[in-house]
Structures are given as C-alpha cells and as structure tokens.
Amino acid sequence: MGVQNIEFMTKFPHDQFAKEYLQELLSPLGKVETSKDVTAEVREIDVWFQPTSFEGEYLQSLGLLGKMAATVAVIEPFRNPVNNEGIFSCVVKLLNSRAKLGRQTNREDQRLEERLLPRLWILTPTASELLLDSFGFRVPEESEGWEKGVYFLTEVWRVGLVAIHQLPRVPETMWLRMLGRGRVQEQAIAELSALPVDNPLRTNALELLYILQANLQANTPPIPAGDDEDQELVMAIAPLFQQHLEAAQQQGRVEGREEGREEGREEGQRMILESFLQVRFGELDPRTVPLILPISGLSVAEFTLLLVQLSTLPAGENEHQQVQNLLAETVLKKSFPQAEQLSETSASIIHDLLALSPEVLSSLLAELPQLSIEELTARLAQLLT
C-alpha cells in the first residue's frame, strides 16, 4: 500500500472502515474485492462481492446483510447521506460492471446468466422522501421479507438502497447499523460488545473498530470545534479495548495460567496482538512471532500506543517489514529504557536482529533481560559471522 492509500486511511477513516468491515463479514461467503476498478472512466467500486458459499448458519448470523449476500453485489457505503449525484455515480458503476461481464461472456461465447448479474446496494445513513420519490424507489412487499428502511428500483435495474437510520433496532440489522452515524452506530457498537466474547465476528469487528478509533485520533487537522460526532464515536469505542483485554486475560487464566494477575494480563495482550496483526496484516511472518512475546509485557498504556502505531501502518500481507521494524524497536526500548546510546545504534541493531533466523532470533530475545547493549551488539556480530 502506497503513501496515497495511507493518506486515504487517515483522511477518510470511516470509508476505510466500511470497506474492511464489509470485507471481513462477507469473505466467508465468497470473493470480496475492495476499491475494484471497472473502467478507466469510472471511479472504483467500493466493495465487489461474489458469493461462493451459502452456509446457512453463517448467513443467518449476518441477518439483513446475509440476505443481501445472496447475489453478486456492488456495495457502495456512504458516510454522509447520499444525494442525486451519488446515486447516479453508483448506477453508472453498476452498468459498467454489467457491460464488462457482458463483454467477457461474449468473448467466451457464453450467455450471461441472470444470476451472475450484480445487484447494486447503496448504504446511506438517511434518505429523504423527496430523494426516494424522485428516483422512484419503492417499499418492497411485506411478503418479500425485507426490513423497514430497504428500498428498490424496479427489478430490471437491480438497485437497492438501505436507509440505515430507518432500520429497526433488532439483531438482524446490527451489522448494517454499525455503518450508520451518531447514536445509531453507537447503539450497534453496544450490541456488538454484548455478544459472547468467543464470537469470532465480534472479535474481528472489534479489531476494525480499534483501527477506526486510532485513525480518527490520528486525523490532522483536529476535528473542528462543535463537530463532536467523531469524538463521541472514539469515546464509544474506547471502553471496548479494556473489555477485550480483560476477556483475553480471563481466557489466559482459564487455560491454566493461574500464576497471577500480571501473567494473565501479559497472556491477554499476547493474544490481542496476535489477533490484531492477523486481522490487519494477514498470516504472521515467522520473524514476527518471536517479537510478540517480549512485547506482551508492556504496560497497558504502552501496549495501547503500540496498537495505535501499528494501525497507521499500511495494511496487507506484503507489509511485514515495517511491522517487524516497529516491533523490534519496541522490544529494544522495553529492554533498554535507560540506554542513551540506543538511539544511535537502534537502526543497526534492528537490521541485525531481523537478519537472524526465527529460531536464533527467539533464543536471543529470551536472553535480552540479562544483556547490556554492548553485549547484545557483540552477540549479534558473533551470530552473523
């Protein structure tokens, strides 16, 4: 991910959250692409979904979002209420997607089946009656089973609109209400936090909320005075981190680690960091794993700061080097907090540490509490010759 995408994450954190959140929820059901290009003339699609699995229990757990996942879909979430131009733009993306599929099937001398045609879903916090009427959006028949707040154009268009703030406050709509604003979103977050702590969807969604919180706090310039909605959202998310930490500590103790509260805290932080890294950066690199254990001993404040720093790094499975550099730097600062010469040599030490094999790195990190900076430098020189 380049500089432009890092800037997008911090300047438009809600948009990034919506894409990653929908990708996380829908990926067990099929292929999900975010920021998908359609043509050179059209802006990229926010989320493209193609179902490959119709596992009943998981679909049911997603409620209304699961029902939307029954077909190929173009999903366009809006942080602010959609306007006329926004709807036109979405429809153009849909039509270009359909045209692209048509060209592909023609090249392959096949017939474009209706089940392969994408349906556009516009997710907007609110939608006025004037806007809905001007496009001819209709309320579906009650027998069709859609919730209040869901609207459609005539079937030939394959366009649906979800006015999130009109959705009833029921479990079936929680996953979509998470993409609302203000009190609607905060209520959905509260419902999410009330789910069982071993619910994987709860865990993954919380990780993305922590990243959203970090990006909101990292925004520059600061949120304008009087515009406190994002500040309220940060306040709503903040207690969930401590709740997650305490749950992980409890799990560590239940698994037989009863040696004391401190060990339970460290085990909890280790599990949180592993989960956070896997959600954001993919499968853990072998050199990343040895760095996690010494970091789990950080204070809660230091550990939270590290998560914020990690959340601002480019996400993706090809970004392990930056992650490892930050983790290694954190390990050194924790091990040698008083070492004045560390600032001058840390870059070189980090480079040498990450040049070791995972096994040797793990062994050396276990020795760190007994080593001085000079001894560590000498050991590295010995190991790398």
Secondary structure, 3 states (H helix, E strand, C coil): CCHHHHHHHHHCHHHHHHHHHHHHHHHHHEEEEEEECCCCCCCCEEEEEEECCCCHHHHHHCCHHHHHCCCCEEEEECCCCCCHHHHHHHHHHHHHHHHHHHHHHHHCCCCCCHHHCCEEEEEECCCCHHHHHHHCCECCCHHHCCCCCEEECCHHHCEEEEEHHHCCCCHHHHHHHCCCCHHHHHHHHHHHHCCCCCCHHHHHHHHHHHHHHHHHHHCCCCCCCCCCHHHHHHHHHHHHHHHHHHHHHHHHHHCCCCCCHHHHHHHHHHHHHHHHHHHHHCCCCCCCHHHHHHHCCCCHHHHHHHHHHHHCCCCCCCCHHHHHHHHHHHHHHHHCCCCCCHHHHHHHHHHHHCCCCHHHHHHHHHHHHHCCHHHHHHHHHHHHC
